[in-house]
Amino acid sequence: MTFLPLMLFQAFWQTMAGYLAGSLLLLLPPRAAWPLYTALVLGMLTTPLLYGRSLAESAELGLTTLLTGLVMYTLTRLSQLISLLHTTRGELARQAVTGERLRFARDLHDLLGFSLSAITLKSELVHQLIPTQPGRALKEVDEILTIAGQSLTDVRKAASGYRSFSLRQEIKTAQSMLHAAGVQVHTELSLGSLAPHIDTAFAVTLREAMTNLLRHSNATRCRIEAAQHDGWVRLVVENDGVDPAYHNAAPHSGNGLGNLRTRLSALGGRLESGRTEDGRFRLAAEAPVKAAGKAPTDLYETWFPPNGTAA
């Protein structure tokens, strides 16, 4: 359709050559498309001269072919790129939502695991104290109510996206819980000012460590060390009550340490846990004070900011 009128009637269809040039760029691999495109433009520039057309008319035909092909190629590719951009943006938004769901599930596990373990422990203690020490039992009931109320507050904070916890406060809570369980506690605290998301990550780590200790060990001694040195924050929890034969067969157990590793990895830190040579169980977590990672809600707020307009 481009060259037949030229060969039969010496008639030039200016736009047809441009459409052919654009189609070559769109449909063929670049290695073949661009040489053919160049050849077509040069052909529309020189062929009219062979049929006696003027140089100005030949230049006009060549330039028309050149520009029409480029415009057709550019507009079509732009449309394709816009479509790809919308698809990619939707996929990133879905990934952000999925990540937020996983984050919220981890938060609920970390928040409620320790609190429910503490309530269970203190309830058992109350059951034992009622016949012999009703006054102390009443005091423990008051603490159970306080823990339950704090758990409700924590869940509401998690649901609203404002999750900020204090490692120092969690150490005090852990001391109270371990004393109630008859565990001797030794604490070493040497901390400066911590960013809220760093403080929260280590507070949640301590909660999980206490949850595991209360649920899965028969510890009599526990050491908690929290220190800040050379730009790093380090938390170490050791106890002497690890049971080598323990295995929790519940289908939804065993996510706590994995959640903590995910949290600390996002901050550029790491978590290690396991038995030491002397038979103690040791959990060590560390992260830089100026963590490279973002606070837990940053990714979600990037795609779904408070004003409701996607980024």
C-alpha positions in Angstrom: 0.0 0.0 0.0 3.0 2.3 0.5 5.0 1.6 -2.6 2.4 0.2 -5.1 1.0 3.7 -6.0 4.5 4.9 -6.5 5.4 2.1 -8.9 2.1 2.1 -10.8 1.0 5.7 -10.9 4.1 7.6 -9.6 1.8 8.9 -6.8 3.1 9.4 -3.3 0.9 8.7 -0.2 2.8 10.7 2.3 1.3 9.4 5.5 1.3 5.8 4.6 5.1 5.6 4.7 5.0 7.2 8.1 2.5 4.5 9.4 4.7 1.8 8.0 7.8 3.3 9.7 5.9 3.5 13.0 4.7 -0.1 12.7 8.3 -1.3 12.0 9.4 0.3 15.3 6.5 -1.1 17.3 6.3 -4.6 15.9 9.9 -5.7 15.3 12.8 -6.2 17.6 14.9 -3.0 18.0 17.9 -4.5 16.3 15.9 -5.0 13.1 13.4 -2.2 13.5 15.7 0.8 13.6 17.8 -0.1 10.5 14.6 -0.8 8.5 13.1 2.5 9.8 16.2 4.4 8.6 16.1 2.6 5.2 12.5 3.5 4.7 13.1 7.2 5.5 16.0 7.3 3.1 14.0 5.5 0.5 11.2 8.1 0.7 13.8 10.7 0.5 15.6 9.4 -2.6 13.0 7.5 -4.6 11.0 10.6 -5.7 14.2 12.0 -7.2 14.3 9.0 -9.5 10.8 9.8 -10.8 11.7 13.4 -11.5 10.3 15.0 -8.4 12.0 18.1 -7.0 14.4 18.1 -4.1 12.1 20.1 -2.0 9.2 17.6 -2.6 11.6 14.7 -1.8 12.7 16.3 1.4 9.1 16.9 2.4 8.3 13.2 1.8 11.3 12.0 3.8 10.7 14.4 6.7 7.0 13.5 6.8 7.9 9.8 7.0 10.4 10.4 9.7 8.2 12.5 11.9 5.0 10.4 11.4 6.8 7.2 12.3 8.4 8.8 15.4 5.1 10.3 16.6 3.2 7.1 16.0 5.8 5.1 17.9 6.1 7.6 20.7 2.4 7.9 21.4 1.8 4.2 21.3 4.7 3.5 23.6 3.5 6.2 25.9 0.1 4.6 26.1 1.7 1.3 26.9 3.9 2.7 29.6 1.0 4.5 31.2 -0.9 1.2 31.3 2.1 -0.5 32.8 2.5 2.2 35.3 -1.1 1.9 36.5 -0.7 -1.9 36.7 2.6 -1.6 38.7 1.1 1.0 41.0 -1.8 -1.3 41.7 0.5 -4.2 42.4 2.7 -2.1 44.7 -0.4 -1.0 46.6 -1.6 -4.6 47.0 1.9 -5.5 48.3 1.7 -2.6 50.8 -1.6 -3.8 52.0 -0.3 -7.4 52.3 2.7 -6.2 54.2 0.5 -4.1 56.6 -1.6 -7.2 57.3 1.5 -9.2 58.1 2.8 -6.3 60.3 -0.5 -6.1 62.1 -0.6 -9.9 62.7 2.9 -9.7 64.1 1.9 -6.9 66.4 -1.1 -8.8 67.8 1.1 -11.8 68.4 3.8 -9.8 70.1 1.3 -7.7 72.1 -1.0 -10.4 73.3 1.3 -13.3 73.7 3.1 -11.8 76.7 0.0 -10.3 78.3 -2.1 -13.5 78.0 0.9 -15.5 79.5 1.1 -13.1 82.3 -2.7 -13.3 83.0 -2.5 -17.1 82.9 0.4 -17.2 85.3 -1.1 -14.8 87.8 -4.5 -16.5 87.6 -2.8 -19.8 88.6 -1.0 -18.0 91.4 -4.3 -16.5 92.6 -5.9 -19.9 92.6 -3.1 -21.2 94.9 -3.2 -18.2 97.2 -7.0 -17.9 97.8 -7.1 -20.6 100.6 -4.0 -19.4 102.5 -3.3 -15.8 101.6 -6.5 -14.0 100.4 -5.0 -10.6 100.9 -2.1 -11.3 98.5 -4.5 -13.1 96.1 -6.6 -9.9 96.0 -3.5 -7.9 95.2 -2.7 -10.3 92.3 -6.2 -9.9 91.0 -5.7 -6.2 90.9 -2.5 -6.7 88.8 -4.4 -9.1 86.5 -7.0 -6.4 85.9 -4.2 -3.9 85.2 -2.5 -6.2 82.7 -5.8 -6.9 81.0 -6.5 -3.2 80.7 -3.1 -2.5 79.4 -3.5 -5.3 76.8 -6.7 -3.6 75.6 -4.9 -0.3 75.3 -2.1 -1.9 73.4 -4.4 -3.5 70.9 -6.2 -0.2 70.3 -2.8 1.5 69.7 -1.9 -1.2 67.2 -5.2 -0.9 65.4 -4.8 2.9 65.2 -1.2 2.6 64.0 0.4 4.4 67.0 2.6 1.7 68.5 5.2 3.1 70.8 6.5 1.1 73.7 9.3 1.6 76.1 12.1 -1.0 76.7 12.7 0.4 80.2 9.0 0.0 81.1 9.0 -3.6 79.7 12.0 -4.4 81.8 10.1 -3.3 84.9 7.1 -5.3 83.9 9.3 -8.4 83.2 10.9 -8.1 86.7 7.4 -8.0 88.3 6.2 -11.0 86.3 9.3 -13.1 87.0 9.3 -12.3 90.7 5.6 -13.5 90.8 6.7 -16.7 89.1 9.5 -17.3 91.6 12.3 -16.5 89.2 15.4 -14.6 90.4 16.0 -11.6 88.1 19.3 -9.8 87.5 19.1 -6.7 85.2 21.8 -4.5 83.7 20.6 -1.4 82.0 22.8 1.1 80.2 20.7 2.9 77.6 20.6 6.4 76.2 17.8 8.0 74.3 16.3 5.7 71.6 14.2 6.5 68.6 10.5 5.4 69.1 10.6 2.6 66.5 13.9 1.3 67.9 12.6 1.4 71.5 9.4 -0.4 70.4 11.3 -3.1 68.5 13.4 -4.0 71.6 10.4 -3.7 73.9 8.5 -6.2 71.8 11.6 -8.5 71.7 11.8 -8.5 75.5 8.0 -9.3 75.6 8.5 -12.3 73.3 11.5 -13.5 75.4 9.4 -13.3 78.6 6.5 -15.1 76.9 8.7 -18.0 75.9 10.3 -18.1 79.3 7.0 -18.3 81.1 5.4 -20.8 78.7 8.2 -23.1 77.7 10.8 -23.2 80.6 11.3 -24.0 84.2 13.7 -21.2 84.9 14.9 -20.2 88.4 17.2 -17.5 87.3 17.1 -14.9 84.5 19.5 -12.2 83.4 18.4 -9.2 81.3 21.0 -6.9 79.8 20.2 -3.8 77.7 23.1 -1.7 76.7 23.9 1.0 74.1 27.5 1.1 72.8 29.3 2.3 69.7 26.1 3.2 67.9 24.4 -0.1 68.6 21.7 -1.2 70.9 22.0 -4.7 72.3 19.5 -6.8 74.4 20.5 -10.1 76.0 18.1 -12.4 77.9 19.4 -15.6 79.5 17.7 -18.2 81.7 18.6 -21.6 83.1 15.3 -23.4 82.6 15.5 -24.5 79.0 14.0 -28.0 78.3 16.0 -29.7 75.5 13.1 -32.1 74.8 10.4 -29.4 74.5 8.5 -29.2 71.3 5.2 -27.4 70.8 3.1 -29.3 68.4 0.4 -26.7 68.0 -0.2 -25.8 64.4 0.1 -22.1 64.9 3.0 -22.0 67.3 6.6 -20.9 66.7 6.1 -17.6 64.9 7.4 -15.3 67.7 11.1 -15.5 67.0 10.5 -15.3 63.3 8.5 -12.1 63.7 11.3 -10.6 65.8 13.9 -11.5 63.2 11.7 -9.8 60.6 11.4 -6.6 62.7 15.1 -6.4 63.5 16.2 -7.2 59.9 14.1 -4.2 58.7 16.1 -2.0 61.1 19.5 -3.4 59.9 19.9 -5.5 63.0 19.8 -9.2 63.8 18.6 -11.7 66.4 20.2 -14.9 67.6 18.8 -17.5 70.0 19.7 -20.9 71.3 21.4 -23.0 74.0 24.8 -22.1 75.3 27.5 -24.5 76.2 26.6 -24.4 79.9 23.0 -25.4 79.1 21.4 -22.0 79.4 19.0 -20.5 76.8 20.3 -17.2 75.4 18.5 -14.6 73.2 20.5 -11.7 71.8 19.2 -8.9 69.7 21.0 -5.9 68.3 20.3 -3.0 65.9 22.0 0.3 65.1 20.8 3.3 67.0 20.3 5.2 63.8 18.6 2.4 61.9 18.5 2.5 58.1 15.0 1.0 58.1 11.8 2.9 58.4 9.3 2.9 61.2 6.7 0.1 60.8 4.0 2.3 59.4 6.0 4.2 56.9 5.4 1.9 53.9 1.7 1.8 54.5 1.4 5.5 55.0 3.4 6.1 51.7 0.7 4.3 49.7 -2.3 5.2 51.9 -1.6 8.5 53.5 -4.0 9.9 56.2 -5.9 12.1 53.8 -7.0 9.0 51.9 -5.3 9.7 48.6 -2.9 7.1 47.3 0.6 8.3 46.8 
